[in-house]
Amino acid sequence: MTQDPSRTWIRRVSTAAGLAYTAIAEYELARRLGARPPIAVMLPLSLDCYVIAALKWFRALDVALSLILMCAAQVAAHALEAGVVKVSLNLVTVVSVLVPVALWRTHALARSEDDDHTVTPEAQYETAVERVPVPAAAPPVPEVYPAIEVRVPAVPDAVPPGVRLLPLVARTDHVRPAAEKVAEPVPEYAPPPDEVPVPEEQVPHEEPDPAPVDEEPEDEALYPDPLIPQVRIDFPSEVPGVRRLKESYGIGQPRAQRIRDELMGVRS
């Protein structure tokens, strides 16, 4: 924030003029109530100190209270000077309370300001950081393979050059053609007479009925829904959600959605 010298001087001049003007009336008020000149000065001094403290630390409560005390002293002083009121017990009581209240709030402001500015101990030691120079990146070194002292002989070819290969011919004299093979008959199994199974009475197989397919119920909802008046009575200041309508009235999802749409004016 930039410090504007003109704003600072305006605040100082305004404060000095206001305190000087109000101090005269407060001094005369204390004199009219019977205080001697050295003691009468203490009334404007205590009120002015309270006003300055409230404006410096700018607490809203103290600013308002300090101005109320100053206004009360001004009204009482000018009323006595104009002869509107006379010295009474009520007036003496109000003026006597001004100084104790100003004294209490001035000290409260000063103490709270001291508590806010707590000094945090600074670190006595700092961690020493050693700076190590980083070497420059060295150029890459090419890989060097060692020389081979004994060479491995080459793999010989499977067939040396110049060799003549003979054709491979399979013998077929001892192989019987597939067409000449005769399948030997397999005798059928005939159970003994005492083990002949008796055919059981065949029970007609009944196919189970197909499971009924859930058909979507037709939309027979009325418009407007009969539950809308009850919903408006139960929820006068809000539009309940679909889940809350389902839990409150035990209805399904589509009907709860239609009721909520009608309450919000979506469906015309």
Secondary structure as GFF3:
##gff-version 3
##sequence-region A 1 268
A	DSSP	alpha_helix	5	32	.	.	.	ID=ss1
A	DSSP	alpha_helix	37	40	.	.	.	ID=ss2
A	DSSP	alpha_helix	42	57	.	.	.	ID=ss3
A	DSSP	alpha_helix	60	82	.	.	.	ID=ss4
A	DSSP	alpha_helix	89	116	.	.	.	ID=ss5
A	DSSP	three_ten_helix	178	180	.	.	.	ID=ss6
A	DSSP	three_ten_helix	193	195	.	.	.	ID=ss7
A	DSSP	alpha_helix	228	234	.	.	.	ID=ss8
A	DSSP	alpha_helix	242	249	.	.	.	ID=ss9
A	DSSP	alpha_helix	253	264	.	.	.	ID=ss10
###
